[in-house]
Amino acid sequence: MRNFVFLAALGTFALGVAAQAHEDHQHSTNPLVDARQGGMTMLVANMGALSRAESAPEADAITRAAFPASGIAAFARSLPALFAAETKDVPGTRSLPAVWEDSEGFGSQIAEFQAATAGLEAAARTNDKAAFSESLARTKAACQSCHTAFRAEG
């Protein structure tokens, strides 16, 4: 039991460090930007949990990952609203103008992320480890691809 508590505390600390290293958000002047940035921060923590579930030896580890997977899928569905035109000129974001200038390309990136996260949630709910691993890799690739094209380096 002590080992479990120690490992849980260590994991919580590591997630905090990872989230802090990912990005230190300041409050913006727009609640949509705050929601977007907060969601991205929570996405990082949830992706860590899903990666750990993928490699966990327990038979039900993938099924237990359905809750964070459902949160990521819900966040993915909200992205179009969180990048509304009114957020284009809000200071303190790393979104490139291409988000709004290339709305078709950005929309394609969001659609891919939504499809990947929907697959991730479905695989977790059915305890399909192979589909879960494939969807997790697809989700990570969708994140990276979108950030490469539509996010400024920090």
Secondary structure, DSSP 8 states (H G I E B T S, - for coil): -HHHHHHHHHHHHHHHHHHHHH------S-HHHHHHHHHHHHHHHHHHHHHHHHH--STTHHHHTHHHHHHHHHHHHHHHHHT-GGGTT-TT--B-THHHHTHHHHHHHHHHHHHHHHHHHHHHHTT-HHHHHHHHHHHHHHHHHHHHHHB---
